[in-house]
Amino acid sequence: MASEAREEDGLLSLAARVESLLFVADAPVSIGRLAEALEVTPGQIKQALADLEVAYANRGLRLQRASNRVQLVTAPEAAPYVERFLGLERRTHLSQAALETLAIIAYRQPVTRPEIEAIRGVNSDSVLRTLLSAGLIEEVGRAPTVGRPILYGTTFEFLQHFGLRSLDELPPLEESPDAAG
């Protein structure tokens, strides 16, 4: 119970120290970076994050995760109040084409433009530019195929826009009747 002894000595719990770092971070932080900064193991950081998630269950903050990175964000349920308080306009609505493209990227990432276009059946250049400029997707690398096409993936802004803590919260895909047979 070394963590309890530390708390008795007036030091903050590991969860409180992790929370402090996430609060001042201006971007998502890797679990490894948190462990390095706090001189503990990644496993201890993961446990502290789990403790924070429990503590935030009915609060105005949430932990948002993507891959091995985590960020402290406001609860999606608080969005209208935060927007009003900050004087922000409501988010612009995405077109049907943008939503289709975003769904393909979210479920198939990393994915290339030709793969997206094969699924949608239309050119997706302008939609991809729109999603990139909105910060909902990003280039995550290059495919190891001929021409080395750009691979796209979703961003933390995507998670925030849709009120998700991680990609694991995406609803499951339903099989189409054609695919089931």
Secondary structure per residue as TSV (DSSP state, phi and psi in degrees):
chain	resnum	aa	ss	phi	psi
A	1	M	-	360.0	47.4
A	2	A	H	-63.7	-34.6
A	3	S	H	-65.9	-36.2
A	4	E	H	-66.6	-39.9
A	5	A	H	-62.9	-40.5
A	6	R	H	-61.6	-42.9
A	7	E	H	-62.9	-38.6
A	8	E	H	-66.0	-29.6
A	9	D	T	-78.0	2.3
A	10	G	T	94.7	2.8
A	11	L	-	-86.9	153.5
A	12	L	-	-72.8	151.5
A	13	S	-	-64.4	161.4
A	14	L	H	-60.0	-42.2
A	15	A	H	-58.8	-41.1
A	16	A	H	-67.1	-37.6
A	17	R	H	-69.1	-40.1
A	18	V	H	-61.7	-45.8
A	19	E	H	-56.8	-42.2
A	20	S	H	-61.8	-43.7
A	21	L	H	-66.3	-42.0
A	22	L	H	-65.5	-33.5
A	23	F	H	-64.4	-38.8
A	24	V	H	-90.4	-11.8
A	25	A	-	-70.1	135.4
A	26	D	S	-94.1	4.7
A	27	A	S	-155.2	166.4
A	28	P	-	-57.2	145.6
A	29	V	E	-120.4	139.6
A	30	S	E	-76.5	152.3
A	31	I	H	-61.4	-37.4
A	32	G	H	-61.5	-41.3
A	33	R	H	-65.9	-41.0
A	34	L	H	-62.1	-44.5
A	35	A	H	-62.0	-42.4
A	36	E	H	-63.9	-45.7
A	37	A	H	-65.0	-33.9
A	38	L	H	-99.5	0.9
A	39	E	T	55.7	48.8
A	40	V	S	-135.3	178.5
A	41	T	-	-85.8	156.3
A	42	P	H	-57.0	-34.7
A	43	G	H	-61.7	-39.6
A	44	Q	H	-66.3	-37.3
A	45	I	H	-64.7	-44.4
A	46	K	H	-59.8	-39.9
A	47	Q	H	-66.8	-41.5
A	48	A	H	-63.1	-39.2
A	49	L	H	-65.4	-39.6
A	50	A	H	-62.9	-40.9
A	51	D	H	-62.4	-41.7
A	52	L	H	-65.4	-39.9
A	53	E	H	-60.2	-40.4
A	54	V	H	-64.4	-44.4
A	55	A	H	-64.6	-31.7
A	56	Y	T	-87.1	-1.5
A	57	A	T	-48.1	-44.0
A	58	N	T	-120.3	34.5
A	59	R	S	-115.8	-177.2
A	60	G	S	-89.4	3.5
A	61	L	E	-120.0	156.6
A	62	R	E	-142.7	159.7
A	63	L	E	-99.4	132.2
A	64	Q	E	-114.0	131.4
A	65	R	E	-122.5	142.0
A	66	A	E	-144.9	122.0
A	67	S	T	55.7	-121.6
A	68	N	T	-105.0	18.3
A	69	R	E	-112.9	153.0
A	70	V	E	-140.3	151.0
A	71	Q	E	-145.4	145.4
A	72	L	E	-89.2	125.6
A	73	V	E	-135.7	166.5
A	74	T	E	-78.3	154.3
A	75	A	-	-65.3	138.0
A	76	P	G	-56.3	-32.1
A	77	E	G	-65.7	-19.7
A	78	A	G	-91.4	-3.0
A	79	A	H	-51.7	-46.9
A	80	P	H	-61.6	-36.0
A	81	Y	H	-72.9	-40.5
A	82	V	H	-65.4	-43.8
A	83	E	H	-62.0	-44.0
A	84	R	H	-63.7	-44.7
A	85	F	H	-61.4	-41.5
A	86	L	H	-85.8	-5.1
A	87	G	T	70.7	30.9
A	88	L	-	-88.5	144.7
A	89	E	-	-75.6	155.6
A	90	R	-	-59.1	149.0
A	91	R	-	-60.5	145.5
A	92	T	-	-70.3	145.7
A	93	H	-	-80.2	143.9
A	94	L	-	-88.6	143.1
A	95	S	-	-68.6	165.2
A	96	Q	H	-59.4	-41.3
A	97	A	H	-63.1	-40.7
A	98	A	H	-66.2	-41.5
A	99	L	H	-65.0	-41.0
A	100	E	H	-61.0	-48.0
A	101	T	H	-63.4	-42.8
A	102	L	H	-63.0	-39.9
A	103	A	H	-63.8	-42.7
A	104	I	H	-60.5	-45.9
A	105	I	H	-65.2	-44.0
A	106	A	H	-60.7	-42.2
A	107	Y	H	-87.3	-24.1
A	108	R	H	-112.1	1.4
A	109	Q	-	-59.2	145.5
A	110	P	S	-76.4	143.4
A	111	V	E	-139.5	148.3
A	112	T	E	-96.6	162.8
A	113	R	H	-58.8	-46.2
A	114	P	H	-58.6	-36.2
A	115	E	H	-66.4	-41.2
A	116	I	H	-62.3	-46.2
A	117	E	H	-66.7	-31.8
A	118	A	H	-65.9	-35.9
A	119	I	H	-75.3	-45.9
A	120	R	H	-78.5	-29.4
A	121	G	S	81.4	10.2
A	122	V	S	-141.5	162.6
A	123	N	-	-63.2	136.1
A	124	S	-	-119.6	13.8
A	125	D	H	-55.1	-51.7
A	126	S	H	-69.0	-35.2
A	127	V	H	-65.6	-42.1
A	128	L	H	-63.3	-41.3
A	129	R	H	-60.9	-41.9
A	130	T	H	-62.5	-46.5
A	131	L	H	-66.9	-36.5
A	132	L	H	-65.0	-46.1
A	133	S	H	-68.1	-27.3
A	134	A	T	-79.4	-9.2
A	135	G	T	77.5	15.2
A	136	L	S	-85.4	-23.5
A	137	I	E	-132.1	164.5
A	138	E	E	-148.6	160.9
A	139	E	E	-76.8	127.5
A	140	V	E	-114.6	4.0
A	141	G	E	151.3	-163.6
A	142	R	E	-128.8	139.9
A	143	A	-	-71.8	143.7
A	144	P	S	-82.8	41.5
A	145	T	S	-118.2	177.2
A	146	V	T	-55.3	130.2
A	147	G	T	85.2	-10.6
A	148	R	-	44.4	61.1
A	149	P	-	-64.1	153.0
A	150	I	E	-67.4	137.9
A	151	L	E	-98.9	135.7
A	152	Y	E	-112.0	147.3
A	153	G	E	-144.7	168.4
A	154	T	E	-82.1	165.4
A	155	T	-	-115.9	175.9
A	156	F	H	-62.4	-34.6
A	157	E	H	-61.5	-35.6
A	158	F	H	-59.6	-49.0
A	159	L	H	-59.0	-44.5
A	160	Q	H	-64.0	-44.1
A	161	H	H	-57.7	-38.8
A	162	F	T	-101.2	7.8
A	163	G	T	66.2	36.0
A	164	L	-	-104.5	143.7
A	165	R	S	-84.2	-30.5
A	166	S	S	-157.8	169.0
A	167	L	G	-65.6	-20.3
A	168	D	G	-62.5	-19.5
A	169	E	G	-86.3	-0.4
A	170	L	S	-63.1	140.0
A	171	P	-	-64.8	149.4
A	172	P	-	-66.4	148.8
A	173	L	-	-78.1	138.8
A	174	E	-	-89.9	138.6
A	175	E	-	-74.9	139.0
A	176	S	-	-75.5	155.4
A	177	P	H	-57.1	-32.4
A	178	D	H	-65.4	-39.4
A	179	A	H	-76.3	-24.8
A	180	A	H	-72.7	-27.4
A	181	G	-	-80.0	360.0
